[in-house]
Amino acid sequence: MIAHLRGRILEKQPTRLVVEVGGLGLEVLVPLSTARGAGEVGEEVSLPAVLVVREDSLTLYGFSGPRDRALFLKLIGVSGIGPKLALNALSGSGVEELVAAIRDRDLAFLVRLPGIGKKTAERLSVELQDALAGFEAAAPAPDRVKAESVAVAALVSLGYKQVAAREAVRRALEREGKAAGVEELIRAALGSLSGGTRTP
């Protein structure tokens, strides 16, 4: 089993890297946040990894840190959650927010993640409720998660894409601080979204 890889980035796309390791170019599927932080083509990258073996394929997934990898493994252990859906969930949310949403059974947050419907959100909450103890210290308080979720939902309702809205709220949170309310987050996020990332 491949648990980690290190090499030079040959290609970089939003959810896909090609990494040269020992003379081989390995295709690695990654969450959006991992690709963003991986550096540029030609630079070295070090990624915790998971090799998923199927009858007709071998697919390598890479992550920015061990906690992302561990949560991915938890997610694909849930009935009906495959690697693609787990990767979508990690692309649409940070580890802290996702863990907190599962812990608090925040179905409204979960169904906004790409590919997650109501039944899948309920299954995640039930099956992982007691399986995320190792992530609890990293999970933010429910009020903070609620403020972020409401801010993202407000931006999406205004026509912005889910991924862009979540990234803008994350940046707003960094600028405004963890105590920022919904209105402050929306105002700051709108400022960074003025470049035009609305859905058609």
ABEGO torsion letter per residue (X at the ends): XBABBBBBBABBBAABBBBBBGGBBBBBBBBAAAAAAAEBBGBBBBBBBBBBBBAABBBBBBBABAAAAAAAAAAAABBGBBAAAAAAAAAABBAAAAAAAAAAGBAAAAAABBGBBAAAAAAAAAAAAAAAAAAAAABBBAAAAAAAAAAAAAAAAAGBBAAAAAAAAAAAAAAAEAABBAAAAAAAAAAAAAAGABBX
